[in-house]
Amino acid sequence: MNLFSIYQKEKNLRSIQKLDELFYRKVADQISRLNRIIEKVKEIDTEELKKLRIELENLKLLIRDIYDLREKKILELALITSRLKSESEDIDKLTIEEKVLYKILFNTLLAFRKYVLESVLSGEKPKLEELGKELNKILKASGLPKERNVKVVRIVKEISEFVGTDLQTYGPYKPEEIVTLPKDVAEMLINSGFAEEIRI
């Protein structure tokens, strides 16, 4: 994985570039490996330690730059597509985490337009109570469950909205969507042929 090449493409091209959906988890592993090597050589080789620390700082800077560039594009994408009231086709270019960010932004912007702008244009006050309820729904459906014991899955068949064993509402989901779900909910979908686990 050539991080500098990823950075250059992201910087020079207007549209967001396709990344491995596990990109951030893989670069986190790179940082973790470098930290372990640094710990091992800390008291043995001062010159090598200096090189490794510089390498680690450069790696972190590059990852931060890639993140910042993509974050800006995702914000713009969510803004434009929420005005069109249609999800972007570029969503398949995003990492697992970025898909969650995009969906939260997209649905939040839609909710604000519905309960603030459209209410005002109808001669009514902004409907803040309804807006609050909608925002809670958005966060619950975002793919960020409260439990730590979760699995990441790829949806392979269309799934209607359903209630999980934890009595939380999930879905609807479309084929090829990547979602993070509580382990028992994910296993239920996997065992019934509606999803495939993504090993991380």
NUMI-278521 format. One record per residue (C-alpha): residue in three letters; x, y, z. Coordinates in Angstrom, 2 decimals. Example, Ala and Ser with C-alpha at 12.3 -4.5 7.8 and 13.67 -1.06 7.14 Angstrom:
REM residues 2
+---------+---------+---------+---------+
! residuo !      xx !      yy !      zz !
+---------+---------+---------+---------+
!     Ala !   12.30 !   -4.50 !    7.80 !
!     Ser !   13.67 !   -1.06 !    7.14 !
+---------+---------+---------+---------+
REM end
This chain:
REM residues 200
+---------+---------+---------+---------+
! residuo !      xx !      yy !      zz !
+---------+---------+---------+---------+
!     Met !    0.00 !    0.00 !    0.00 !
!     Asn !    1.68 !    3.18 !   -1.24 !
!     Leu !    0.42 !    5.93 !    1.07 !
!     Phe !    2.18 !    8.73 !   -0.79 !
!     Ser !    0.49 !    7.68 !   -4.05 !
!     Ile !   -2.89 !    7.66 !   -2.26 !
!     Tyr !   -2.17 !   11.15 !   -0.88 !
!     Gln !   -1.12 !   12.49 !   -4.31 !
!     Lys !   -4.26 !   11.18 !   -6.03 !
!     Glu !   -6.49 !   12.52 !   -3.27 !
!     Lys !   -4.80 !   15.91 !   -3.42 !
!     Asn !   -4.73 !   16.29 !   -7.22 !
!     Leu !   -8.09 !   14.81 !   -8.22 !
!     Arg !  -11.39 !   16.49 !   -7.45 !
!     Ser !  -13.44 !   13.36 !   -6.80 !
!     Ile !  -12.86 !   11.09 !   -3.82 !
!     Gln !  -10.66 !    8.09 !   -4.66 !
!     Lys !  -11.57 !    4.46 !   -3.93 !
!     Leu !   -9.83 !    3.07 !   -0.86 !
!     Asp !   -9.72 !   -0.39 !    0.66 !
!     Glu !  -12.71 !   -0.47 !    3.04 !
!     Leu !  -10.31 !   -1.53 !    5.83 !
!     Phe !   -7.73 !    1.19 !    5.02 !
!     Tyr !   -7.73 !    2.90 !    8.44 !
!     Arg !   -7.50 !   -0.39 !   10.30 !
!     Lys !   -4.53 !   -1.43 !    8.16 !
!     Val !   -2.63 !    1.83 !    8.67 !
!     Ala !   -3.36 !    1.58 !   12.40 !
!     Asp !   -1.61 !   -1.82 !   12.27 !
!     Gln !    1.37 !   -0.19 !   10.54 !
!     Ile !    1.67 !    2.40 !   13.30 !
!     Ser !    1.30 !   -0.28 !   15.96 !
!     Arg !    4.08 !   -2.38 !   14.35 !
!     Leu !    6.43 !    0.61 !   14.18 !
!     Asn !    5.75 !    1.42 !   17.83 !
!     Arg !    6.64 !   -2.15 !   18.81 !
!     Ile !    9.90 !   -2.00 !   16.82 !
!     Ile !   10.77 !    1.33 !   18.43 !
!     Glu !   10.26 !   -0.20 !   21.88 !
!     Lys !   12.63 !   -3.06 !   21.01 !
!     Val !   15.48 !   -0.89 !   19.68 !
!     Lys !   15.07 !    1.95 !   22.18 !
!     Glu !   18.00 !    0.95 !   24.34 !
!     Ile !   20.11 !   -0.77 !   21.66 !
!     Asp !   20.62 !    1.45 !   18.61 !
!     Thr !   20.30 !    5.23 !   18.94 !
!     Glu !   20.72 !    5.92 !   15.22 !
!     Glu !   18.17 !    3.31 !   14.21 !
!     Leu !   15.79 !    4.68 !   16.86 !
!     Lys !   16.09 !    8.18 !   15.40 !
!     Lys !   15.30 !    6.89 !   11.88 !
!     Leu !   12.31 !    4.90 !   13.10 !
!     Arg !   10.88 !    7.87 !   15.00 !
!     Ile !   11.17 !   10.06 !   11.90 !
!     Glu !    9.51 !    7.31 !    9.84 !
!     Leu !    6.68 !    7.08 !   12.39 !
!     Glu !    6.09 !   10.85 !   12.41 !
!     Asn !    6.09 !   10.98 !    8.60 !
!     Leu !    3.63 !    8.09 !    8.48 !
!     Lys !    1.29 !    9.86 !   10.92 !
!     Leu !    1.49 !   13.13 !    8.97 !
!     Leu !    0.67 !   11.36 !    5.70 !
!     Ile !   -2.31 !    9.54 !    7.21 !
!     Arg !   -3.59 !   12.78 !    8.75 !
!     Asp !   -3.29 !   14.56 !    5.37 !
!     Ile !   -5.16 !   11.75 !    3.59 !
!     Tyr !   -7.87 !   11.84 !    6.26 !
!     Asp !   -8.23 !   15.66 !    6.05 !
!     Leu !   -8.54 !   15.62 !    2.25 !
!     Arg !  -11.12 !   12.84 !    2.26 !
!     Glu !  -13.06 !   14.34 !    5.16 !
!     Lys !  -13.53 !   17.58 !    3.19 !
!     Lys !  -14.72 !   15.65 !    0.11 !
!     Ile !  -17.16 !   13.58 !    2.19 !
!     Leu !  -18.62 !   16.77 !    3.71 !
!     Glu !  -19.08 !   18.26 !    0.23 !
!     Leu !  -20.55 !   14.98 !   -1.06 !
!     Ala !  -23.08 !   14.80 !    1.79 !
!     Leu !  -24.07 !   18.45 !    1.28 !
!     Ile !  -24.60 !   18.13 !   -2.49 !
!     Thr !  -26.41 !   14.77 !   -2.37 !
!     Ser !  -28.67 !   15.80 !    0.55 !
!     Arg !  -29.87 !   18.76 !   -1.54 !
!     Leu !  -30.61 !   16.34 !   -4.39 !
!     Lys !  -32.21 !   13.93 !   -1.86 !
!     Ser !  -30.29 !   11.04 !   -3.38 !
!     Glu !  -27.37 !    9.08 !   -1.89 !
!     Ser !  -24.07 !    9.31 !   -3.77 !
!     Glu !  -22.86 !    6.49 !   -6.02 !
!     Asp !  -19.36 !    7.27 !   -4.70 !
!     Ile !  -20.24 !    5.61 !   -1.38 !
!     Asp !  -18.59 !    2.38 !   -2.57 !
!     Lys !  -15.26 !    4.27 !   -2.68 !
!     Leu !  -15.34 !    4.91 !    1.06 !
!     Thr !  -13.87 !    2.98 !    3.96 !
!     Ile !  -16.17 !    1.39 !    6.55 !
!     Glu !  -15.72 !    4.37 !    8.88 !
!     Glu !  -16.21 !    6.92 !    6.10 !
!     Lys !  -19.49 !    5.27 !    5.04 !
!     Val !  -20.79 !    5.77 !    8.58 !
!     Leu !  -19.65 !    9.42 !    8.54 !
!     Tyr !  -21.26 !   10.05 !    5.13 !
!     Lys !  -24.58 !    8.46 !    6.12 !
!     Ile !  -24.79 !   10.42 !    9.38 !
!     Leu !  -24.03 !   13.69 !    7.56 !
!     Phe !  -26.38 !   12.94 !    4.64 !
!     Asn !  -29.33 !   11.96 !    6.84 !
!     Thr !  -28.69 !   14.78 !    9.34 !
!     Leu !  -28.71 !   17.39 !    6.57 !
!     Leu !  -31.92 !   15.89 !    5.15 !
!     Ala !  -33.54 !   16.05 !    8.59 !
!     Phe !  -32.58 !   19.69 !    9.12 !
!     Arg !  -33.95 !   20.67 !    5.70 !
!     Lys !  -37.20 !   18.82 !    6.43 !
!     Tyr !  -37.86 !   20.07 !    9.97 !
!     Val !  -36.30 !   23.53 !    9.72 !
!     Leu !  -36.28 !   24.86 !    6.14 !
!     Glu !  -39.45 !   23.17 !    4.88 !
!     Ser !  -41.35 !   24.10 !    8.07 !
!     Val !  -40.32 !   27.75 !    7.74 !
!     Leu !  -41.27 !   27.81 !    4.03 !
!     Ser !  -44.71 !   26.48 !    5.04 !
!     Gly !  -45.09 !   29.39 !    7.46 !
!     Glu !  -44.48 !   27.20 !   10.54 !
!     Lys !  -41.83 !   27.36 !   13.24 !
!     Pro !  -38.94 !   24.87 !   13.02 !
!     Lys !  -40.05 !   21.50 !   14.44 !
!     Leu !  -37.23 !   20.98 !   16.92 !
!     Glu !  -38.84 !   18.12 !   18.85 !
!     Glu !  -39.38 !   16.08 !   15.67 !
!     Leu !  -35.87 !   16.99 !   14.55 !
!     Gly !  -34.42 !   15.66 !   17.82 !
!     Lys !  -36.28 !   12.35 !   17.42 !
!     Glu !  -35.06 !   12.05 !   13.81 !
!     Leu !  -31.44 !   12.70 !   14.84 !
!     Asn !  -31.66 !    9.95 !   17.49 !
!     Lys !  -32.93 !    7.54 !   14.83 !
!     Ile !  -30.07 !    8.52 !   12.51 !
!     Leu !  -27.44 !    7.76 !   15.15 !
!     Lys !  -29.06 !    4.43 !   16.05 !
!     Ala !  -29.10 !    3.39 !   12.38 !
!     Ser !  -25.60 !    4.68 !   11.64 !
!     Gly !  -23.77 !    1.38 !   12.07 !
!     Leu !  -22.23 !    2.40 !   15.40 !
!     Pro !  -23.79 !    0.06 !   17.98 !
!     Lys !  -23.09 !    0.67 !   21.68 !
!     Glu !  -21.77 !   -2.82 !   22.33 !
!     Arg !  -18.07 !   -3.46 !   21.96 !
!     Asn !  -18.76 !   -7.04 !   20.98 !
!     Val !  -19.49 !   -6.37 !   17.30 !
!     Lys !  -18.91 !   -7.77 !   13.82 !
!     Val !  -18.48 !   -6.01 !   10.49 !
!     Val !  -20.57 !   -7.60 !    7.74 !
!     Arg !  -21.30 !   -7.13 !    4.03 !
!     Ile !  -24.99 !   -7.37 !    3.17 !
!     Val !  -25.59 !   -9.84 !    0.30 !
!     Lys !  -29.42 !   -9.75 !    0.09 !
!     Glu !  -31.86 !   -6.90 !    0.60 !
!     Ile !  -33.09 !   -6.74 !    4.19 !
!     Ser !  -36.19 !   -4.92 !    5.42 !
!     Glu !  -36.20 !   -3.10 !    8.75 !
!     Phe !  -36.19 !   -5.60 !   11.65 !
!     Val !  -35.89 !   -5.74 !   15.43 !
!     Gly !  -32.78 !   -7.47 !   16.80 !
!     Thr !  -32.46 !   -9.62 !   19.91 !
!     Asp !  -31.50 !   -6.43 !   21.81 !
!     Leu !  -34.90 !   -4.93 !   20.79 !
!     Gln !  -33.13 !   -2.26 !   18.71 !
!     Thr !  -34.35 !   -1.57 !   15.17 !
!     Tyr !  -31.93 !   -2.31 !   12.29 !
!     Gly !  -32.11 !   -1.78 !    8.54 !
!     Pro !  -33.30 !   -1.54 !    5.94 !
!     Tyr !  -30.08 !   -2.66 !    4.20 !
!     Lys !  -29.20 !   -3.08 !    0.53 !
!     Pro !  -26.77 !   -5.60 !   -1.04 !
!     Glu !  -23.09 !   -4.55 !   -0.81 !
!     Glu !  -23.69 !   -2.28 !    2.19 !
!     Ile !  -21.02 !   -2.62 !    4.89 !
!     Val !  -22.41 !   -2.40 !    8.43 !
!     Thr !  -21.14 !   -2.91 !   11.96 !
!     Leu !  -23.63 !   -4.85 !   14.09 !
!     Pro !  -23.79 !   -6.48 !   17.53 !
!     Lys !  -22.30 !   -9.97 !   17.30 !
!     Asp !  -25.58 !  -11.87 !   17.81 !
!     Val !  -27.45 !   -9.75 !   15.24 !
!     Ala !  -24.60 !  -10.13 !   12.73 !
!     Glu !  -24.45 !  -13.92 !   13.25 !
!     Met !  -28.21 !  -14.20 !   12.75 !
!     Leu !  -27.87 !  -12.46 !    9.35 !
!     Ile !  -24.79 !  -14.52 !    8.41 !
!     Asn !  -26.43 !  -17.83 !    9.34 !
!     Ser !  -29.57 !  -16.99 !    7.38 !
!     Gly !  -27.53 !  -16.09 !    4.27 !
!     Phe !  -28.26 !  -12.35 !    4.30 !
!     Ala !  -24.72 !  -11.22 !    5.15 !
!     Glu !  -21.05 !  -12.24 !    5.03 !
!     Glu !  -18.57 !  -11.45 !    7.76 !
!     Ile !  -15.65 !   -9.15 !    6.95 !
!     Arg !  -12.62 !  -10.38 !    8.88 !
!     Ile !  -10.64 !   -7.53 !   10.43 !
+---------+---------+---------+---------+
REM end
